[in-house]
């Protein structure tokens, strides 16, 4: 989605804030996400869950994440290992709620059945299940 943290900041600013076509959006002020990028990560504390990463990623991704953690340490960040063992239930619950809301909004707009072929197989399956 982005090639740098700066690009990510620009993208986040572009998709933040209110959208008159999205009733779930909030019309809150959008901060300048890139304002303090030059400060870097030195002195910051960043948490990561090695167990979650290892269980939810491919070996290639885990290696890349480990390299990222090492780079952040080298740049002066304090890397703190945390446990998010309860997070999986939150992810599961979010999936049910999210797909139920997507199904309802797409049903209200008449989109799902007309454009079901454009959905990925997982999204289509979950949206159909949520509509029952």
C-alpha positions as CSV (number, residue, x, y, z in Angstrom):
1,X,0.0,0.0,0.0
2,X,2.9,2.3,0.6
3,X,6.7,2.4,0.1
4,X,7.5,4.4,3.2
5,X,6.2,5.7,6.5
6,X,5.8,9.1,4.9
7,X,3.7,7.6,2.1
8,X,1.6,5.8,4.7
9,X,1.0,9.1,6.5
10,X,-0.2,10.7,3.3
11,X,-2.5,7.8,2.5
12,X,-3.9,7.7,6.1
13,X,-4.7,11.5,5.9
14,X,-6.4,10.9,2.5
15,X,-8.7,8.2,3.8
16,X,-9.4,9.8,7.2
17,X,-12.3,12.1,8.2
18,X,-15.8,12.2,7.2
19,X,-17.3,10.9,4.0
20,X,-20.9,11.9,3.1
21,X,-21.4,8.5,1.3
22,X,-20.2,6.5,4.3
23,X,-22.6,6.6,7.3
24,X,-20.0,4.9,9.5
25,X,-17.4,7.6,9.0
26,X,-16.7,10.3,11.6
27,X,-16.3,13.9,10.5
28,X,-13.4,14.5,12.9
29,X,-10.5,16.8,12.3
30,X,-7.7,15.0,10.5
31,X,-4.2,15.4,12.1
32,X,-1.1,15.9,10.1
33,X,0.2,12.3,10.4
34,X,3.5,13.2,8.8
35,X,4.3,16.2,11.0
36,X,6.8,14.5,13.3
37,X,8.2,11.8,11.0
38,X,11.7,13.5,11.2
39,X,11.8,12.7,14.9
40,X,12.3,9.0,14.2
41,X,11.8,6.2,16.6
42,X,14.7,6.8,19.0
43,X,13.5,6.7,22.6
44,X,10.1,5.2,21.6
45,X,8.7,2.0,23.0
46,X,7.2,-0.4,20.5
47,X,5.4,-3.6,21.5
48,X,5.3,-6.7,19.4
49,X,4.0,-10.2,19.9
50,X,6.5,-12.8,18.6
51,X,4.1,-15.7,19.3
52,X,1.3,-14.0,17.3
53,X,3.6,-13.2,14.4
54,X,5.0,-16.8,14.3
55,X,1.6,-18.4,14.4
56,X,-0.1,-16.0,11.9
57,X,2.6,-15.6,9.3
58,X,4.6,-17.4,6.8
59,X,8.3,-18.1,7.6
60,X,9.2,-15.4,5.0
61,X,7.0,-12.8,6.7
62,X,8.3,-13.8,10.2
63,X,11.9,-13.3,9.0
64,X,11.0,-9.9,7.5
65,X,9.3,-8.8,10.8
66,X,12.3,-9.9,12.8
67,X,14.5,-7.8,10.5
68,X,12.2,-4.9,11.0
69,X,12.3,-5.3,14.8
70,X,16.1,-5.4,14.6
71,X,16.2,-2.2,12.5
72,X,13.9,-0.4,14.9
73,X,16.2,-1.5,17.8
74,X,19.2,-0.2,15.8
75,X,17.4,3.1,15.3
76,X,17.0,3.5,19.0
77,X,13.5,2.2,19.7
78,X,12.9,0.1,22.8
79,X,11.3,-3.1,21.6
80,X,9.0,-4.7,24.2
81,X,7.7,-8.2,23.7
82,X,4.0,-8.4,24.7
83,X,1.4,-11.1,24.6
84,X,-1.9,-10.6,22.7
85,X,-3.2,-14.1,23.4
86,X,-6.7,-12.8,23.9
87,X,-6.6,-10.9,20.6
88,X,-7.8,-13.8,18.5
89,X,-11.2,-13.8,20.1
90,X,-11.4,-10.1,19.4
91,X,-10.4,-10.7,15.8
92,X,-13.1,-13.4,15.5
93,X,-15.8,-11.2,17.0
94,X,-14.8,-8.3,14.8
95,X,-15.1,-10.6,11.7
96,X,-18.7,-11.5,12.6
97,X,-19.7,-7.9,13.3
98,X,-17.8,-6.5,10.3
99,X,-19.2,-8.9,7.8
100,X,-22.8,-8.5,9.2
101,X,-22.5,-4.8,8.8
102,X,-21.0,-5.1,5.3
103,X,-23.8,-7.5,4.3
104,X,-26.5,-5.2,5.6
105,X,-25.1,-2.1,4.0
106,X,-24.5,-3.8,0.7
107,X,-28.0,-5.4,0.8
108,X,-29.5,-2.0,1.5
109,X,-27.7,-0.6,-1.6
110,X,-28.5,-3.7,-3.7
111,X,-24.8,-4.4,-4.3
112,X,-24.0,-7.9,-3.0
113,X,-26.2,-10.1,-5.2
114,X,-25.5,-7.9,-8.3
115,X,-21.7,-7.9,-7.8
116,X,-21.1,-11.1,-5.8
117,X,-18.6,-12.2,-8.5
118,X,-16.3,-9.2,-7.5
119,X,-16.0,-10.4,-3.9
120,X,-13.2,-12.6,-2.8
121,X,-14.3,-16.1,-1.8
122,X,-13.8,-15.5,1.9
123,X,-15.6,-12.2,1.9
124,X,-18.5,-13.6,-0.1
125,X,-18.8,-16.7,2.1
126,X,-18.7,-14.6,5.3
127,X,-21.2,-12.0,3.9
128,X,-23.6,-14.8,2.9
129,X,-23.3,-16.4,6.3
130,X,-23.9,-13.0,8.0
131,X,-27.1,-12.5,6.0
132,X,-28.7,-15.7,7.5
